[in-house]
């Protein structure tokens, strides 16, 4: 099933992710119980504990959040599986670069750094209905590139994606990982014709790669895209550097699902930005235990939901670090 050492390196990284420091977690919980003995902070307090635990800092802080948006195109798009043309990927990347997209405004309002990574937009992945999306070395190289998203110093990594055909690719990955009725993993589409094409493409892809999808990394490189591979690398690098991760969108969740299948502990430092309304996305997040930061659904692209969640995370961190017990309390 495996043909080269580079890809096996990432399997080893996923299998041996570092745990968290019990001392930090204990200190954070002790302080929370002291400043909020009645538990009135609720999800704010719980989020602050998560930040401290996986950020390896007490008190936790969100001072240098960064949003990485990975953009790629998919060969499967040739089958009309998306309401938008392939050119829409580059158009949105250019829109973000010009500062005109919703994600730009949300990043500014929450003081989030934004980087958009062009993953060979002029070279779509292979058509998954006929063959692998990526070869093993290409997948490994893209994962390694994704790891660079943690460079430069940050205390929170947000991850989003852009890519026409990405939802079909992600649906195929989820269907391969979780099985069951393929229709359960097809994102809801207003256009029934597009939804039918997606279902057909995923079924054909699963048939084409039958017998070679039991390993989650193989499933990802055969059925996923460059953005999926880059997201896997970014998640692993963040774990090694004690950086909590916020994931936004179905593609990010599918990439996390592949890591979870390799080692359920490998995504403990990840949370979903917002609660997905789409049944397929919601089911996938629940299967791997990805909890949302915000209980809202946003139909925005390019990681805008993750950038919005940063404001809540900053508030959670400040509550734990800055609150004091009420006068007269223990």
C-alpha positions in Angstrom: 0.0 0.0 0.0 2.9 2.4 0.7 5.6 3.1 -1.8 7.9 5.7 -0.2 9.5 6.9 3.0 8.2 10.5 2.9 4.6 9.5 3.2 5.4 7.1 6.0 7.0 10.0 7.9 3.6 11.6 8.2 2.0 8.4 9.4 4.6 8.3 12.1 3.9 11.9 13.1 0.2 11.2 13.4 0.8 8.1 15.4 3.1 9.8 17.9 1.6 13.3 18.5 2.6 14.8 21.8 0.1 14.9 24.7 -0.6 17.9 26.9 1.0 19.0 30.1 -1.0 17.9 33.1 0.5 20.7 35.2 -0.8 23.4 32.8 -4.3 21.8 32.6 -4.4 21.4 36.4 -3.3 25.0 37.0 -5.9 26.3 34.5 -8.7 24.3 36.1 -7.7 25.4 39.6 -7.8 29.0 38.6 -11.1 28.7 36.9 -12.7 27.1 40.0 -11.3 30.0 42.0 -12.5 32.9 39.9 -15.7 31.2 38.7 -16.8 28.7 41.5 -20.4 28.7 40.3 -19.5 27.8 36.7 -21.3 30.8 35.3 -18.8 31.3 32.5 -20.0 28.0 31.0 -18.6 27.5 27.5 -16.3 30.5 27.9 -14.6 28.8 30.9 -14.4 25.5 29.1 -12.9 27.1 26.0 -10.3 28.9 28.2 -9.3 25.5 29.7 -8.9 24.1 26.2 -6.8 27.0 25.1 -4.5 26.7 28.1 -4.2 22.9 27.8 -3.3 22.8 24.1 -1.4 26.1 24.0 0.8 25.0 26.9 0.4 28.4 28.6 -1.2 29.5 31.8 -2.8 31.9 31.7 -3.8 31.3 28.1 -3.6 34.2 25.6 -4.6 34.8 22.0 -2.3 37.7 20.9 -1.0 36.4 17.6 -3.8 34.6 15.8 -3.2 33.6 12.2 -5.6 32.4 9.5 -4.2 30.1 6.8 -6.4 29.6 3.7 -5.3 26.9 1.3 -6.6 27.2 -2.2 -6.5 24.4 -4.8 -8.5 23.1 -7.8 -9.8 19.6 -8.4 -9.9 17.4 -11.4 -13.3 16.1 -10.5 -14.7 19.5 -11.2 -14.8 18.6 -14.8 -17.9 16.6 -14.1 -20.0 19.6 -13.2 -20.0 18.8 -9.5 -19.9 22.5 -8.4 -22.3 25.3 -9.2 -19.3 27.6 -9.8 -16.7 27.3 -12.6 -13.1 26.3 -11.8 -12.1 29.9 -12.5 -14.0 30.9 -9.3 -11.2 29.6 -7.1 -8.6 32.0 -8.5 -11.2 34.8 -8.5 -11.8 34.4 -4.8 -8.1 34.2 -4.1 -7.6 37.5 -6.0 -10.6 39.0 -4.1 -9.0 38.1 -0.8 -5.6 39.5 -1.9 -7.3 42.8 -2.8 -8.9 42.9 0.7 -12.5 42.9 -0.6 -13.8 39.5 0.8 -15.8 39.1 4.0 -12.9 37.2 5.6 -10.6 40.3 5.1 -13.0 42.5 7.1 -13.5 39.9 9.9 -9.7 39.4 10.2 -9.2 43.2 10.5 -11.9 43.5 13.2 -10.4 40.6 15.3 -6.7 41.5 14.5 -6.1 38.1 12.8 -3.2 37.7 10.4 -4.3 36.3 7.0 -2.3 34.3 4.5 -3.7 32.6 1.4 -1.7 29.8 -0.1 -2.0 29.2 -3.8 -1.5 25.4 -4.2 -0.9 25.2 -8.0 -4.3 26.5 -9.0 -3.3 26.1 -12.7 -2.7 22.4 -12.1 -5.9 20.6 -10.8 -5.5 17.3 -9.0 -6.2 14.1 -10.9 -9.8 13.2 -11.5 -10.7 11.0 -8.6 -13.3 9.1 -10.6 -10.6 7.8 -12.9 -7.4 7.7 -10.7 -5.7 9.1 -7.6 -5.9 12.9 -6.9 -2.2 12.9 -6.0 0.7 10.5 -6.1 2.3 9.7 -2.8 5.3 12.0 -3.1 3.1 14.8 -4.2 0.8 14.3 -1.2 3.8 14.2 1.1 5.3 17.4 -0.4 2.0 19.2 0.0 1.7 18.1 3.6 5.2 19.4 4.2 4.2 22.7 2.6 1.2 22.9 4.9 3.4 22.6 7.9 5.0 26.0 7.0 1.7 27.6 7.9 2.9 27.6 11.5 6.1 29.5 10.7 6.5 33.1 12.0 5.2 32.7 15.5 1.5 32.5 16.5 -0.5 31.3 19.5 -3.6 30.3 17.5 -3.9 28.8 14.0 -7.1 29.1 12.1 -7.5 27.1 8.9 -9.8 27.5 5.9 -9.9 26.5 2.3 -10.9 27.6 -1.2 -11.5 25.2 -4.1 -14.1 24.4 -6.7 -14.8 20.7 -6.5 -13.5 20.5 -2.9 -16.8 19.6 -1.4 -17.1 16.5 -3.7 -13.5 15.5 -2.9 -14.2 15.9 0.8 -17.4 13.9 0.6 -15.5 11.1 -1.1 -12.9 11.1 1.7 -15.6 11.0 4.4 -17.5 8.2 2.6 -14.3 6.2 2.4 -13.4 6.8 6.1 -16.9 6.3 7.6 -18.7 4.0 5.1 -22.5 3.7 5.2 -24.8 5.4 2.7 -22.8 7.6 0.4 -25.7 10.1 0.3 -25.1 10.8 3.9 -21.8 12.5 3.0 -22.9 14.6 0.1 -23.3 18.3 1.1 -26.7 19.8 0.7 -27.0 21.6 -2.6 -29.8 23.9 -3.7 -29.2 22.7 -7.3 -30.5 19.1 -7.5 -28.6 18.5 -10.7 -25.3 19.4 -9.0 -26.1 17.2 -6.1 -26.8 14.3 -8.4 -23.5 14.8 -10.1 -21.7 14.9 -6.8 -23.3 11.6 -5.7 -22.4 10.0 -9.1 -18.8 11.2 -8.9 -18.3 10.0 -5.3 -19.7 6.6 -6.1 -17.5 6.2 -9.2 -14.5 7.3 -7.2 -15.1 4.8 -4.4 -15.5 2.1 -7.0 -12.3 3.1 -8.8 -10.2 3.0 -5.6 -12.0 0.0 -4.0 -9.7 -2.1 -1.9 -7.1 0.7 -1.5 -8.8 3.0 1.0 -8.4 1.2 4.3 -5.4 3.4 5.2 -6.6 7.0 6.0 -3.6 8.6 4.4 -4.2 6.6 1.2 -7.8 7.6 1.2 -6.8 11.3 1.6 -4.2 11.3 -1.2 -6.4 9.3 -3.6 -9.7 11.2 -3.0 -8.7 14.5 -1.4 -7.0 17.6 -2.8 -3.9 19.6 -2.3 -5.7 21.8 0.3 -6.7 18.7 2.2 -3.1 17.5 2.3 -1.8 20.9 3.3 -4.3 21.1 6.1 -3.1 17.7 7.5 0.4 19.1 7.6 -0.7 22.3 9.3 -2.6 20.4 12.0 0.4 18.2 12.7 2.8 21.0 12.8 0.6 23.0 15.2 0.3 20.1 17.5 4.1 19.7 17.7 4.4 23.5 18.5 1.6 23.7 21.0 -0.7 25.8 18.9 -4.5 25.3 19.2 -6.3 25.0 15.9 -9.6 26.3 14.6 -11.0 24.5 11.5 -13.5 26.1 9.1 -15.4 24.3 6.4 -16.1 20.8 5.2 -12.6 20.3 3.6 -10.9 21.1 6.9 -13.1 18.7 8.7 -12.5 15.9 6.2 -8.7 16.4 6.5 -9.1 16.2 10.3 -11.2 13.1 9.9 -8.4 11.4 8.1 -6.0 12.2 10.9 -8.5 11.1 13.5 -8.8 7.8 11.7 -5.0 7.4 11.9 -5.0 8.4 15.6 -8.0 9.8 17.4 -5.7 11.8 19.7 -4.2 13.7 16.8 -7.0 16.3 16.6 -7.6 16.9 20.3 -6.1 20.3 19.9 -8.6 21.2 17.1 -12.0 22.8 17.3 -14.6 23.7 14.6 -15.2 27.4 14.1 -18.9 27.3 13.8 -21.7 24.8 14.1 -22.4 23.5 10.6 -26.0 23.5 9.4 -25.2 21.1 6.6 -26.1 17.5 7.7 -23.1 15.9 6.1 -20.7 18.3 7.7 -22.4 18.1 11.1 -22.3 14.3 11.1 -18.6 14.2 10.2 -17.8 16.7 13.0 -19.8 14.7 15.5 -18.1 11.4 14.4 -14.6 12.8 15.2 -15.6 14.9 18.2 -15.0 18.3 16.7 -16.8 20.8 18.9 -17.7 24.2 17.5 -16.5 27.4 19.1 -19.6 29.4 18.0 -23.2 27.9 17.8 -23.9 29.7 14.5 -23.7 28.7 10.9 -22.1 31.0 8.4 -22.3 30.3 4.6 -19.0 32.2 4.0 -15.8 31.1 2.4 -12.1 31.3 3.0 -12.1 30.7 6.7 -14.3 33.7 7.6 -16.0 31.7 10.3 -12.7 30.8 12.0 -11.7 34.5 12.0 -15.0 35.4 13.6 -14.5 32.7 16.3 -11.2 34.4 17.3 -13.1 37.1 19.1 -14.8 34.6 21.3 -11.5 32.8 22.0 -9.8 36.1 23.0 -12.6 36.8 25.4 -12.4 33.3 26.9 -8.6 33.7 27.5 -9.0 37.1 29.1 -11.8 35.8 31.4 -9.5 33.1 32.8 -6.4 35.4 33.1 -8.0 38.6 34.2 -11.0 37.7 36.4 -10.8 37.9 40.1 -12.9 36.3 42.8 -15.8 38.3 44.1 -15.0 40.2 47.4 -15.8 38.0 50.3 -15.7 34.8 48.3 -13.1 32.0 48.9 
